């Protein structure tokens, strides 16, 4: 069995990434919208000496979008040994347009007829043998989602496939579609059992008047469940587990005869920071779970369509909402996903707007402060923070959009069918997200917690001290603290925690846990109640919500903007906007909670 490079090519939303994961065992994110695969990705087919290259979704090789350009350039500059063309059996006429263009490349090809099970459920059918004879390449029916007939596909890939003979037809779009109709005549039946459930749901979920209220209601319900009884109970159990580990670590170090400074660094420094982070993992997991269900069901794609009307007023289209939604998870991949936007001005505005969509790394800060100061309205407050960040971002973009606006942006997007999320897919997404969160706690947060503990005990002359106020961290905090006095939290611990948050937003919580020397979130909450008021706590939350993202996100933004100057100005402007917003919120909050 020879080594070979296989290029996986298909339309957006045809199940391409799902098939890639099925064949390679990889765990790429699968989304129900175009543009999830921004760059080509490679993986080894399980049990075979084959490299499978997952190329961005493309409707055509004429490269109308950046992702289509990636696919076209790969096929032209580094042609693979074999093309695996995945097509949607429920929309075969549209998908075969790309297939005809691939045949012209004269590269051996196998056609994977995906979603064949759904076609059969609707009463449709395809004579795969007859279609294979007409196309001159193997046509294999399968379901990438369930794994049905994957073995048949592997057998077809194992065979020595000859280069196809291009079909004779004109080169205009109309002539290509005429050829497709001729190819499908007598071999393809879409089915007579038309499902009107999707249309009825779309009438409700994408309607002019109810779409946005329903979207907000769905988000509010999600936050209510996360910060209601299920989420808070899980968090309490996690806090108890963190405290048990803290006591166990202390006892273990005592038995090992560890020095006082080693015990203090491990228990009150590193574990206080890491444990404070891990206590929020259950609620983070619930957030990841709900977002995964919404994505896999097809609802998130509808939300992009719904938001198109609102985004047009800022010079964006609904397609920009896809990377913006990804910003709720992590700013860095969301900024990279903005590459799928065809227009340079819209792409730039989207990159500037994404940091206002609160990333998951900020959620532990919201949970900590809302539980300490607003326990009865925790879910509503955090939901309000997310909405407030979006509104401020839209206003900000509105102010700067005139220099980037390129006319009324077009928006054309294929709506995926509603699907019931699979248990395996949902659990895989949940595991990947939680693993990333824990991985950061085990690397970045461990290092930062150790560094913070060390800086708490060293002066600028490198003398050892137990007086934190004269330590390196304390002195830096004293220099920064006056900047935040007008915002209500002019203490050095808050200042240096925000500084650590520039490295990673999770570090805000871990820094406070280390600085206050508490190994669990419950003890930290009590300490914060002595350092903040309700008004200053709300001001602090607004500042965390809006100030510049972490360094990894900043580096990605600079690369996408292709300018250090523009990136630095954007981050400075966002931080100044955060200061102004927090100041205004603090002054208004003092009317309700006077000091």
N, C-alpha and C positions, 0 to 999 in steps of 0.2 A: 504494500500500500504506500503510494508515493506521498511525499510532503507536498502540500499545495496551499495556496492563498485563495480563500473564498471571500468574495465581496458580497455582503448582504445588502440588497437594494430593494426599496419599496416606497410606496406613498406614505405620507404621515398618517399615523393612527391606523395602520393596517396590522399591527401586532409584531412589528419588526424587532423591537427590543425584547419583547416577550419571547420570541423565538430564539434570539441571541442568548438570553439567559437560560432557556431550556437546553440548548445545544452545548453551551460552555460551562454552565453552572455558575456563571458570574451573577452579580447582583446589581445590575444597572437599575436606575430609577425608571419605572414605567409609568408614563402619564397619559391621560386621555386627551391629549392635545398635540398639535404639531410643534416641532421645535425642541422636544426634550433632548434629543441627541444633537448637540450643536457641532461637535467635532467627531471624527471617526474614532471608534474604539475597537480594540482588538482583544481576542480571547482564544484559548485553545479548545477545540472541540473535544468533548470528553471521550477518552479512549482512542482518539485518532490523531495522527500527526498533521493536523490541518489547523491553520490559523484563520479564524473567522473575523472579518473586518466589518463592524457595524457602521454603516454610512448614514449620514443624516437623511431624514425623509425627504423625498423629492417627487413632485408631480411630473416634472419634465427635466430633461438634461439641457434645456435651453437656459438654465440658471437665472430664473427670475428673482431668486432670493439667495442670501449668503450660504445657507445650508445646501441648496441645490448646486451652488458653485463648488462646494467641497466635494460633493459626490461626482460631479462632472470631471473635475480636475484629477481626482483619484483614478477614475476609469481611463482617462486620457494619458496621464503621465506615468502611472504605475499600474497598468492593467493586471487584474488578478488572473489566476489560472482558471477560475470558474466563478460565474455569477449565480448567486442564489437570489432569485427574484421572488419576493413574497408579495402576493396580491390578495386583496379582500374579496372573497367569494360573493359577498352580498352587494358589492359595487364593482363587478368585474369589468363593465364597459369603460368606466373611468380609469381603473387601474391598468388596463392593457395598453393605454396610451404610452406609458413609460416602458412597458414591455416591448413594444414595437421599436422604440428608440434603442433599447438594449440589444435587440437582435441585430441592429445595424452595426454594432461594435464588433460583430463576428467573434465573440468570446464564448466558449462553451457555457451553457446556462441550464439551470433547473428551475422550474416555476413551482413555488410552494403555494397551493391554493388554501389560504388560511380562512378561519371562521366558517369552514364548510359545515360544521354542526349547526350553526345558526341559520345557514341557508336552508338546510334540510328541515329545521323546525318550522320555517316559514312556508314549507311546501315546495321549495325550489330544488333544482338539481343541475349538475354539470356532467356531461359525458367527457370525463377527463381524457380517455383514450383518444376520442375523436379530436378534442381540442389539441392534444399533444401532437397528433399527426398534422394538423393544420399549421401549428406554430413551428414544428420541427424540433421541439425540445421536450423533455419529460415534464409532465404536469402531475403533481402529487397533492391530493386533497389531505388536509390535516387540521388540527386545532392546536395552535401553539399554547393556548391557555390551559387546556386539559392534558396536553401531551399525546392526544390521539393521533396515531399513524406517524409518529416521529421516526419509528424504526423504518417505515417505508421510505421516508425522506433520506435517511442515512444510507439505505441501500442504493437509492438513485444517485447520491453524491459519490458513492464508492465506484460507480461505473465510469468507464472511460467515455466521457461525453465529447462528441465532435463539435466543432464550431458550427453554429447554425447558419443556414442560408437566408439572408435577408429577404423578406417578402417584397414583391414588386407592387408598389403603389406610389402615389404622388407624395410630395413632402409638405403640403399644406395641412393645417389642422383639420379642415373639413375632410380632406381625402383620407387622413389617418382614421378618423372616426367612421368613415364609410367602410374602410377595411376591417375595423373592429366589429362592426355590425355583421359583415359578411363572415368573419371568423366565428362569431357566436351563433349564427343562424342555425337552428336545429340542434344545437348542443348545449344551450344554456336557457334555463327557465328560472326567472327570478322568484316565482311563487305567487299563488293567488291568495294566500292567507295574509293579507296586509294587516300589520299591527298598528292600530291607531293609538295605542297606549302612549307611545313616545310623543306623538303629535299633541295629545291631550295634556301630557305633562309639560311639554314645551310651551303650550298656550298659557299655562299657569306660571311656570318658573321663569319664562322670558318675556312675559307680557309687559306692556307699557307701564302699567300702574302698580302691579303687585311684585314685579321682579326684584327691585331693590329692597322693599320692605321684607320680602321673604328671605333674601340673602342676609340681611341684618338679623332677622329672627333666627336663622340657622346658626349664625355665628354666636349670638347671645345664648342660645340653648347650649351650644358647645361649651362656652365659658362657664355657664351655670353648673353643668355637670362636672366639669374639671375642678371647680372651686367650691362645689357644694359638698354634700356628705361623702360621696365616693372618693373624691380627690383628697379632701382633708383627712379622712380616716386613713387612707393609704399613706399620706404624708406623716401622720402621727406614728404609724408603725415604723416607717423608715427612720424617723428621728430616734425612736427607741433602739432600733438596731445600731444606729451610729453611736449612741451613748454606750451601748453594751461593748462595742468594739473599742471605744475610747478607754473604758475601764480595763478591758482585757489587754490592750496595748501597754497601759501603764503598769499593770501587774507583771506582764511578760518582761518588760524592761527592768523592773525591780529585781526579778528573779535572775536576770542575766547580769546583774551588777552594773548596769549602764550608769554613766555619770549623769548628774542633774541636768546639765545642758543638753545632753543627747535626748533624755526623756522629755524635756520641755520642748525641744525642737520637733520631735516626732509627734507628741500628743497635742501640745498647745499650738504648735506651728503648722506642720504638714497635715496632720489628721484633722485639725480644727478647720482648715481650709477645704480639704477634700471632702470630709464628712458633711460640712455645711452645704456643699454642692450636691452630694449624693442624696441628701434628704429631700431634695426637690425632684428627684428622678421619677417617682410615680406620677406626679402631675404632668411632668414633661412627656412621659410615655402616653398619657391619656390624650394630650394635645396631638402628638404624632399619630396616634391611632385614628382620631377623628379626621384629621387632614387626609390620611391615607384612604379612608373610606369615602370621603367626598371626591377625591381624585379618581379612584378606581370605578366609582359609580357613574362617572360622566358628568357630575354636577359642576365641577370646577370649570370645565370648558364652557358651560352655559354662563357661568359668572363672568367670564371674559366678554362674552357677547353682551351681557346685561350692562357691564361697565363701559362699553364702547361709547354710549351717549354722554356719559359724564366725562370720560377722558378726552373726548374730542375738543372740549372747551379749553384744554391745556396744551393742545397740539399733538396729542397722542391718539392712538387707536386702541380698540379692544385687544388687539394682539399683544400690546405692551403689558396688559394685565397679567399675562402668563408669567413672565419673569418677576413682575411685582409680587404675585402670589408666592412665588418661590422664596421671596425675601422674608416671608414669615418663618421659614425654616432657617436659612443662612444667607447672608448678604453676598458672600463670595460667589457661589454657583449661580445665584440669581443675576448678578451683574454679568457673568459670562453668558447666561442664557439670552441676554439682550442682543447678542450678536445675530439672532434670528430675525431681527427687525431690518427691513430692507432700506429704509430711509435713514441717512446719517443723522439728521437733526432729531428725529424721533428716538433713535437709539441713544443719543447723547442725553436727551431729557429723561429717558427711562433710567439710565445709569445714575443720574443725579437724584431721581425720585426714590429709587429702591431703598436707600438707607432709612427713609422715613417709615418704611414698613417694618415694624418691630421684629427683629430676628429672635429665634428661640433662645439664644444665649442671654437675652435680657429678662426672660420670664422668671428665673429664680429671684431676681431683684424685686420684681413686681409681687411675687408670692410672699417674700419675706416682709416687705413693708406693708402690704395690704393686710396680711394676717396680724401684724403687730398693731396697726393703727385703725384699720377699717374692717374688722372681722365679719361684721354683719352684712357688708355690701362688697365683699371681696371680688366675686365674679363680675359684678356690674362695673366696679372700678377698673379692673383690668381690661374688660371689654371696651370701656370708655377710653382707656389709654391707647389701645390699638386704633380706634376710630379717630381719636384726636391726632395721632401721628400721621395718619393718612390725610386728614383734612389740612393740617399744617403743611405737609409736603405738597399737596395739590396747589395750595395758595402760593407757596414758594416757587413752584415750577411755573405757575401762571405769571409771576413777576419776571422770570428770566426767559420765558418761552419765546418772546417776540424775536430775539436774535437767532433763534433756532428754528422757528416755524417755517414749514415748507408747503403751506397750503393745507386744505382739508384732507386728512390722511385717509386713504382707503382701508377698508377692513373686510376681508373675505376669509371665512374660516369654516371648515367642515365640522359639523356637530357629530360627535361619536354617539353610537346607540347607548342607551342606559344599560348598565350591566350590574349584576350582583357581584360584589367583590368576593374573591376567593379567600378562604381561610389561610391557605399557604402563602398567597401573595401578600395579604395584609400582615401576617406575622413576619414575613421576610422584611417588608418595609419597616415595621416597628423595630425589629431586631437591629437593622442597619442604622436607624436613627439613634436608638438607645446606645448602641455600641460606639457610635461616634461621640455621643455626649460623655459616656464613661471614659472613653479613650482620651478625651481632652482633659477630664478630671485627673486621669492617671499620668498625664505628661505635663501639659502646660501648667495646670493648677498645682501639681506637686512642686514643680520648680519655682513657681511664683510664691507659693506658701513658704517654702524654705528660704527663698531670698528675702521675703518680707520679714520673717522672723529674725534673720541675720541682720537686716538693716535696722530692726528695732533695738538691737543690742550693740551696735557699733556707732561710734561718733565719726565725724569727718576726719578726725586725727587717728582713726582706727583703734581707739581705746574702747574696752568693753564697758558697757553700762547697763544697769537694770532700770534706769530712769528714761522711759520712752520719749519724753518730751525733748531731751537733748540728743537723741539718737539721729542718725541720718534721715530716717523716715519721718521722725517728728519734726526735724528742721525743715525738710522739704514741705511737709504738711503746713507748717507755720507760714511759709512763704506763699503757699497757694490759698490758704484759708480765707484771707481777706477778700478774694475774688467772689467768694460765695456767701459772705455775710449778708449782702442785700437779698439773697435768696432764702435766708433763714437757717442755713446749715453751715455756718462758718467754723466748724471744728476740723482739726487737722486729720482726724481719721477718715472723715467723709471725703476730704480733698485728695488724700493719697489713694483712697479706694477708687475714686473716679480716674485717677492717673493710671492705676493698674488696669482699669477697664479698657484703656486704649490698647493694651496688649491682647486681652480677651475679655469680653463683657461678663463672662462667668466669674472673672477675678474680682469683680466688685463685691460679691457675696463672700468669696473665700478670703479676700483681704480683710473685710470687716470681722469675719469669724476669727482670723488670726490676731487682728489688732485688739479685739476685745477678749481674746484668750478663752473663748467658749467652744467646746467641741461639738455642740449641737445647735440646731436652729432655734429651739425653744429658749435656751439661755441667751442666744444672740438677740432674739426678739425683746427680751426683758431689758437688755443693755441698750438697745436702740430706743426704747421708750423713755429712757433717762437722758438720751442725747438729742432727740428730735421731738417736736410737737406734731400734731396732726397737719397743721399748715405747712411746716417745713418738710415733713415727710412727703406730702403731695408735691411740693416744689421739687424735691430730690427725684421723685419718680419721673416727673416731666423732663427734668434735665437728662436723666439716664435714657429716657425714651428718644430724645432728639439729638444728643450730642454725637460727635463724629464716631463712625464705626471702628472696629478693631483694625489693627495694622494689616492683617491678611486681606481684609476687605478693601482697605485703602490702597494696598499695592495692586489689587485687581482693578479698582476704579481708575488708578493712574494709567494702567496698561490699556484699558478700554478707551479712555479719553485721549491717550497718546500725548499727554502733556503733564509735566510736573506742575507747571504753573496753574493750570485749570483744576487739577486735582487738589492742590493745596488751598486754592481759593474756595473750592467747593466745601472742603472739610472745615475751613475757618468760618465760612459763612454759615454752615450748618451749626457749628458750636456757638457762634454768636446768637443765632436764632434760638438755640436751646436756652441760652442764658436769659434772653429777653422773655421767652415764653414762660420759663420757670419764675422769673421775677413777677410777671403779670399774674400768674396763677397764685403765687404766694400772697400777693397783696389782696387779691380777691378772697383767698382762703382765710385771711386774717379777719375778714368781716364775719365769718361763721365760727372760727375758732381763735378768738383773740388770745394773745400771749398773756 
